[in-house]
Amino acid sequence: MIYCDDNLVRLAQFPDESVDLIYLDPPFFSNKKYEVIWGDEGEVRSFEDRWEGGIEVYVQWMKERVIEMQRILKDTGSIYLHCDWHASHYLKVMMDDVFGYGNFQNDIVWYYRGAGVSKKRFGRRHDIILFYTKSRENTFNIDDVRTPYAEATQERFKHHIGNIRKGRDFGLQTLHPKGKHPDDVWQIQPVAPSDTVRKLYNYPTLKPEALLERIIKASSNEGDVVLDPFCGCGTTVVVAERLERKWIGIDISPTACSLMKLRLNRTGVKNVSLIGMPVTIGDLKKLKPFEFQNWVVIEGFNGSLSPRKVGDKGIDGFTFMSHDPIQVKQSEKVGRNVVDNFQTAVERTKKQKGYIVAFSFTRGAKEEAARCKRQKGLEIKLVPVKDLLKKMHSKGSGQFSLLF
Ligand SMILES: C[S@@+](CC[C@H](N)C(=O)[O-])C[C@H]1O[C@@H](n2cnc3c(N)ncnc32)[C@H](O)[C@@H]1O
């Protein structure tokens, strides 16, 4: 189940004690790049308004949500809050307040290698994951997350391990046959820019699946409910599915939700319920421009977003499979000049077909598209948003590309 909504609204509708594990990776305070995940440069401005009032405003915003999370967590449940140096110290105090100092378990250091250092300080190379439980009765499957012992340790204890395999126990001084009890420093590489998942979803804050795998295996069992209320492009839910947990993802961004669904579909999960996406012309008119554009490309065409920056030559995305260019206009009465310019952009890609999506087109635009077909054999399809919606509703979301 994926909800496209402000998580505060959705969490308030969950029954008490209904979830086994929560992992959350919220926007970090004071990091504009992080905050402006799906947007363009214009979105940076809204960041300033959002956290006006400083860290207290941010922590309060988080606290409202964490209170709901504490309520819906089962007595055996756990919560992992992913953050970094910007606000981890403030968030820990807030978590103590909501969950109780006694229910703190770990501040896990996720240590990674990477480039870029300041001459003024040591390299910042870790995130913090605050791990709390609802009570002392928490699920914790240590044997499912043991890690291999260091080679030197294995060498030192070689004969003991051999003896354990033969069924003999040497007491305290032996190594565990399933490996070492991991500590609270985890060295896991971030998702590389060249990674297929990163390239496919073009999403900067993507977290490694290995990180989620350890959390989910340790703090839930098969069939349990795992929730990620800031789900991004769905790392938690993909891993939860693979590990045979039930899962719920929430994200306020329609782009994130579309990508999440696409990612799940591509990993073989077909029956994904996506609730709260825009369904009417009115909903679509209210979307931020980049969300509208992404909605058309991903939801409407099952396509891929253009890697280029906003305003760059008028191609916003490409259709699924045939990779024909798409241009998106969140406006009415799109005219002749738009078709004219798009035609040049399509010619540059050496494609024979392209799509312009808008709320409506002028007669001049239609004539220009017809002329283009007649004289150059280039097909510019003008797709009114209402037709796109109608086709999506009749065929089910994600099927539109098959209609062309
Ligand atoms: C850092 S990203 C999560 C990345 C995710 N862990 C992954 O691996 O893909 C944070 C997400 O929180 C979402 N978000 C921000 N405010 C939200 C809110 N109030 N309710 C739900 N989602 C929100 C953003 O749209 C963004 O996708």
The ligand as an SDF file (V2000), in Angstrom:
LIG
                    3D

 27 29  0  0  0  0  0  0  0  0999 V2000
   15.2030   11.5820    2.0530 C   0  0  0  0  0  0  0  0  0  0  0  0
   13.8260   11.2210    1.1810 S   0  0  0  0  0  0  0  0  0  0  0  0
   13.5870    9.4980    1.5010 C   0  0  0  0  0  0  0  0  0  0  0  0
   14.4730    8.5960    0.6780 C   0  0  0  0  0  0  0  0  0  0  0  0
   14.2140    7.1150    0.8380 C   0  0  0  0  0  0  0  0  0  0  0  0
   14.7560    6.6510    2.0980 N   0  0  0  0  0  0  0  0  0  0  0  0
   14.8020    6.2760   -0.3020 C   0  0  0  0  0  0  0  0  0  0  0  0
   15.7130    5.4630   -0.1250 O   0  0  0  0  0  0  0  0  0  0  0  0
   14.3320    6.4300   -1.4480 O   0  0  0  0  0  0  0  0  0  0  0  0
   12.5820   12.0690    2.0250 C   0  0  0  0  0  0  0  0  0  0  0  0
   11.2020   11.9960    1.3990 C   0  0  0  0  0  0  0  0  0  0  0  0
   10.2760   12.5930    2.3090 O   0  0  0  0  0  0  0  0  0  0  0  0
    9.2030   13.1090    1.5490 C   0  0  0  0  0  0  0  0  0  0  0  0
    8.4340   14.0240    2.4150 N   0  0  0  0  0  0  0  0  0  0  0  0
    8.7660   15.2750    2.8390 C   0  0  0  0  0  0  0  0  0  0  0  0
    7.8040   15.7760    3.6330 N   0  0  0  0  0  0  0  0  0  0  0  0
    6.8410   14.8160    3.7470 C   0  0  0  0  0  0  0  0  0  0  0  0
    5.5970   14.7320    4.4350 C   0  0  0  0  0  0  0  0  0  0  0  0
    5.1590   15.7130    5.1960 N   0  0  0  0  0  0  0  0  0  0  0  0
    4.8670   13.5890    4.3200 N   0  0  0  0  0  0  0  0  0  0  0  0
    5.2960   12.5540    3.5570 C   0  0  0  0  0  0  0  0  0  0  0  0
    6.4790   12.5860    2.8670 N   0  0  0  0  0  0  0  0  0  0  0  0
    7.2370   13.7020    2.9760 C   0  0  0  0  0  0  0  0  0  0  0  0
    9.8840   13.7530    0.3390 C   0  0  0  0  0  0  0  0  0  0  0  0
    8.9950   13.8610   -0.7570 O   0  0  0  0  0  0  0  0  0  0  0  0
   11.0220   12.7440    0.0810 C   0  0  0  0  0  0  0  0  0  0  0  0
   10.6810   11.8340   -0.9490 O   0  0  0  0  0  0  0  0  0  0  0  0
  1  2  1  0
  2  3  1  0
  2 10  1  0
  3  4  1  0
  4  5  1  0
  5  6  1  0
  5  7  1  0
  7  8  2  0
  7  9  1  0
 10 11  1  0
 11 12  1  0
 11 26  1  0
 12 13  1  0
 13 14  1  0
 13 24  1  0
 14 15  1  0
 14 23  1  0
 15 16  2  0
 16 17  1  0
 17 18  1  0
 17 23  2  0
 18 19  1  0
 18 20  2  0
 20 21  1  0
 21 22  2  0
 22 23  1  0
 24 25  1  0
 24 26  1  0
 26 27  1  0
M  CHG  2   2   1   9  -1
M  END
$$$$
